[in-house]
Amino acid sequence: MKTDWLTNSWYHPTPLTWLLLPLSWLYRLIILLRRQAYRVGFFKQLSLPVPVIVVGNISVGGSGKTPFVIWLARYLKQQGWRPGIISRGYGGKAEHYPCNVHQHSLASEVGDEPLLIHRRTQCPVVVAADRLAAGKQLLAENDCNIIITDDGLQHYRLQRDLEIVILDKNRGLGNQACLPAGPLRESTSRLQTVNFIIHHGEGSNADLTMQLQIQQAIQLQKEITQKPLCEFSNTPVHVVAGIGHPQRFFDQLQQQFGLTVIPHAFADHHRYTAADFQFAEPYPILMTEKDAVKCQAFATNNMWYVPAEAQLSPSLGPEIDKKLRELLHG
């Protein structure tokens, strides 16, 4: 991927880090001033008539926000809430915004993550860069009494009631420098102001943790044929991943199921074409579910996707539900 030289420097120090530090300090100052402007009222923060939960992170790249949003929406539905979800819709180019996400929407229009979230949760999803406008349209057209904002931690114009940050245990916060010298969108002190911090990864001893469980693959062409992942261990497999941290997916398949992985990493939100899957060896092709929503138009019978389920600390759901009900009752 074209930017590997930069992102690698965030986690493995190089002289480039020192060269970029002045820009990093300037970026950090701008972010701090912007946040302070919202805090003192110089920039107006606007609210919606229902509780708003923001799910995000302070670093660039995949940390597991999408599977967490899916888990959270499902959990809230089980508790009697009627959640709706708003998102920027990164990677999509719709004709107009805000844009409603439907079962047969195209990822090229609404973004791969919002489409996946809608299909997995059956909750209403609206995308727009302006989260406030997305929230207003969602409430106007759906019977929702709570909103989840996917990746909206730095969108301060929308007032929020709860903030949840997902941290990648394996990569951590890199060199803890802000962009472009490091991976941070905000300084580490921002973590002291959020309501919940979820540590994503194996072996974490944090109070609140998340792990992604995978067990089977589903044939993309028909979506009715399933196979346990261990059945792919008798032949090498091409593994495609266009997510924030592809190596995690490759490692999990190799370490947990003993697969012989031929990795094919693409940029996050990559727009696939059939040519991307023209591999010399006719081995099975595995991909993430996020990749699969962009590949159905040219799927073949050797293409499979691997759905992931988020497993959260048992105490998290009740803690979130308790805080929400306290908000409603003052």
C-alpha positions, 0 to 999 in steps of 0.5 A: 500500500502506498502509505505503508512507509508513513504508517510503519514509522508511527509504530517503528521509530525512524528519522522521519518521525523527528522530521514530522514532529513540528507539523505534529505539534501544529496539528495538536495545537489546532485540535486543542484550540478547536475543542476548547472553542466548542467547550467555551461556546465560541463554536456552537454545539447542537443536540438531538432530542434523544441520547447520543452515543459516540463510538470512536478512537483517538488513532488512525486505522482500524481498531474494531469500531464496526463490530463493536457498533454492531454488538452495541446496537443489538444489545440495546435492542435486546434491552428495549431501546430502538437504536438508529445509527449515523455515520460519515459513510467513508468510501461512498459517494452518494448523489445526495446527503444525508443518505439512507442505507438500505439492504440493497444499497451499494457500498460505493454509494453509502460506504462499506461499513454503514452497509455492513452495519445495517445488514447485520443489525437491521437498524436504520442507518443514515450517512452524511459528513454532517452527523447532525443532519444525518441524525435529524433525518434519521429521527424524522423518518424512523421511530428511534429513541437512541442514536449511535454515532459510528466514528464520530469522536472528533465531530464536536458539533454534535453534542453527545451523552456517552463517549466510547473509545476502542483501543487496539491492544496489539498496536497501542497508540504507536509513538503517541504523537499526533498526525502526521508524525504519529497515528493520533487524531487527538492527544492521549489526554483525551482518553481521560474525558471519555466514559468507556475505554474498550481494549480490543485484542487477545491477552488484555488485562484491562477491565473492559475488553473486546475480542473478535470471534470467527468460526466459519466461512460463508460462500459469497456467491450463494450465501447459503453454503457455510464451512468451518474455517478448519476445513480450509487447512488442507490447502493454501488460501488466498486471504484478502483484507481491505481493513484498517489492520489486515495483519490481525485477520491474517494472523488469526486465521493462521494461528487459530485455525492453522491455515496456510495464508497467502496474504493480500492486503489492500488499503482500508475501504478499497474499491474492489474489481474482479481484476483484484482477484485474478490470482495465479493459483486457484486456491480458495479466497477468504475475505472479511465481511466488510470486503464482501459487501463490495464484491458480490457483483463479481463473486465466484464460487471459490470466494468466501467471507468470514463473519466476526462476532464481537465478544465483550466484557459481561459488565459493559452492556449493563453499565451502558444501559444503566448510564442511559437510563440515568440520563433519561430520568435526570 
